[in-house]
């Protein structure tokens, strides 16, 4: 029965201490958390760590969820913020080349071995700024509407549209480079 | 959608791996465990230590959510700026420490969702490794508490044309101190516009001021060593907070002299009428049989029982990044601890800065504790940092409080986040320098980790004739603001410079241990225009040289084939120590000179302990000159020299050494 219950109802129940509801909620969203984490970081290991940390924190964090907000929107925001944190820490450790960045480096080393499409993806993601990558992860990866992505990122729909236009411009530029 | 975006979308979906079942199971189990624990007793949850940079992520999530409440409109107001942003650096928010029960907030300042907030502070999950987190870019949609301060970047949205290059807010180190750390972009918003994709700049939100380790000098070539004293202690506290979190500190965060000067020593007191007294001890180097150490301990005089009244202006950073329990709340507790130490005739004022600066408490007699505590309690973190404006206001307030015979000091409490609103950080230092000349001092109290701009703090304190302390625990607050209050706030000698001229006949090589960031040119010694550190009442400053006699097997430099003939003076003296200082309120410096005799009294436990700490600091910085001197010997030396250690500072240092030993063995 719980399986068909909306997220928001489960979250409310979990907040009031209902174990089963919380369990269903986590189970329902783990893959989503992991997927977005991967698309934000470009690293499977980072994504698993992030997902694990987020799940571990969720019982307490849930208290900050407001019932008026859509649960998934809120959850996406939690993931994005967690990824930002990770990114910042990696930068602090001068390891900014992790994830998508590493991918790009690896690609240059083993260009022949890697599947061409993946190469292109890594290269493209590595060249986008973090903001654009976040936006891409939500709009293209999670297939959110621009309005939804805007709500997650705390920016306007217009900004999302503008960012996506930027992404497109940059992809075109990359394509042009490759053509030459 | 277009071709390029479709391609990217398809590639992204292909690339995303399927979640691993084991990882999922692990995460879910952890979540359920924490859920169950939370249902049990929130009070049982263990709190978390001060987070260093490399630590975990979880703590951040809590604080992230907390900060959402106080900075809800940040992203909304800056979203247009973000639109053009090439890169945004997020503020790290450190984990929540349990807050000692504090007074209930005054009506009207209780933030929305305060109950949940308070609860979260108590219920930090124990499985989480302590880690800092970013302030969110996203507002929590439902909670709105407008922060005008946050709108400062928004107008730039007007410039959102791809080809317009916008403001570059580089909040790196002030560039005043010799800084070997990577230039840091700190702060909550670094916005730049570029039409073409630029590689994301590397963000480093902890910036340390340090210089390469002092080299060995050949006395015949370079007999004079000149430096400014350094009474800061911030480095030791930073080192401690790293070690306590289970990590060796960043080598650049270690300033050996600050570690040595952290500890109170009991050097011989100056004679009546003298501001301070140097004591020189020559001893065997523990880490090198062939060299000797020259330990110079300077003891400042205790002021007469009646010290002049103090005018204190607290300049408090209430920016969003200060919200963590180990920042603003700790600061409030610290200042509350300090109040009873003040005399009734002292005056206190509070200025807050966060976007727009404000006078929170007009000059108030220190005896009016109720008013001061109420003003402290009303401080609330939120908004971005505009250090310059706040400092200007603080100095203005301090100016108004000034009276003859009184000492004025601005106490800047911050996590070192200074870049919003300052286009030219050098201006800030210039202003502080100018104020120093009018007799208002500046001390910097650093709070929190993860965002600590040590380099800026150092630069500000050094320019303001003040001290920089790093406060990570209430204990440290007590040491800095209670036990050492007089020394910290009441200077007895300004611009103290040390110059040692070594005798080439008895000393072939020498090196100064630490003080890398305080080196002065030889000619600066006699130039009173060149600023140097100050000694507070009753405090001690220690400097240690390692010297090598001629002919010693420990010499590192071969003699020059075409150099001058080796000096052959008759003097048995090792060198000549000159100390220059300015009496507070005066402009002319006076000099104090004393020869360094080859034989001195046996080293006191204080001197030995200082040497052990100097060894500790060098080891943490990467022990170039320590040979095979090991942790065990260092610990034995420190333990043997612990002395009375009334407050346990030295015992704590020995524990840190042991901790560092284990960590470095990993």
Interface residues (C-beta under 8 A of the other chain):
Chain A: X14 X17 X19 X22 X23 X26 X27 X30 X31 X34 X35 X38 X39 X44 X48 X49 X50 X51 X52 X53 X54 X55 X56 X57 X58 X59 X60 X61 X63 X64 X66 X68 X69 X73 X77 X78 X80 X81 X82 X84 X85 X86 X88 X89 X91 X92 X93 X94 X96 X117 X118 X120 X121 X124 X127 X128 X129 X130 X131 X136 X137 X140 X141 X143 X151 X152 X153 X154 X155 X156 X158 X159 X162 X163 X164 X166 X167 X168 X170 X171 X172 X173 X175
Chain B: X2 X4 X5 X7 X8 X9 X11 X12 X13 X14 X15 X16 X17 X19 X20 X23 X24 X26 X27 X28 X30 X31 X32 X34 X35 X36 X37 X38 X39 X53 X54 X56 X57 X58 X60 X61 X62 X64 X65 X66 X68 X69 X74 X75 X76 X79 X80 X82 X83 X85 X86 X87 X88 X89 X90 X92 X113 X116 X119 X120 X123 X124 X125 X127 X128 X131 X132 X133 X134 X136 X137 X138 X139 X140 X141 X142 X143 X160 X162 X182 X196 X197 X198 X200 X202 X203 X204 X205 X206 X450
